[in-house]
Amino acid sequence: MSKLDRFMRERDVLDVTSLSRTTLWRVMKSGQFPRPVRISPGRVGWRESAIIAWQENPVEWCPVKAV
């Protein structure tokens, strides 16, 4: 059975990555960090698996394109 991917709030992402809020949004805008997923109107979250993949190799991380 596969483990379900959980969504992380911005505060959680900032805690595990040690990025500042400004840096988080800057690297996201430049395409060097996973983008959040819209969960509901006015609420977004990051997939934990995407954050882990970025942490494993932040320099070579690239977004996975949906086919």
N, C-alpha and C positions, 0 to 999 in steps of 0.2 A: 504494500500500500504506500502510495507517495504522500509525502508531507505537504500539507496545504501551505501556500505562500501567504504570509501575513502582510498587512499594510502597516507602514511606519509613519507616524506623524513627523512634522518638521522638527520638533524638539528632539525626538528620538534620533533622527538622521544627524542632526547637529552634534548630539552627544557621541554617537558611535564614530563619526568621521572627524571630529575635532575641527570642523570648518566653522567659520563665522557665518551668520545668516547672509551677509552681503556676498561673501565669497561663494557660498552655496549657489545663490541665484546667478552669479556671474559665470561660474563654470558650467552651470546648466544651460545658460543662454548660449555659450560658446560650443555646446555639444560635447563637452568633456565629462559630463555627469548625467546619470539617469534622470529623465523627466518624471514628474509625478503623474499619477493616474487620477482622473476625476472619479470620486466615489459617489458623490451626490452633489446637488447644487451648493456651491460655496464650501465644499470639502474635498481636499485632495490628500493623497498618501503615496508613499513610495513603496514599491514591492521590495520586500526584504531580500529576495534573491538577486535583484538588480544592484542593491547596495553592496551585498557581499561580493558580487562579481567585480564591481568597481574597486572595492578594497583590496582584492587579490592582486590587481595590477592597474592602478589608476592611470599610469602613463599611456598604456596601450589599450585601455578600455574604449570600446566603440559601441554605439547603440545597435541593437539587433533590429533589423528591418523585418516587418511582417510581410509574409509572402502571400 
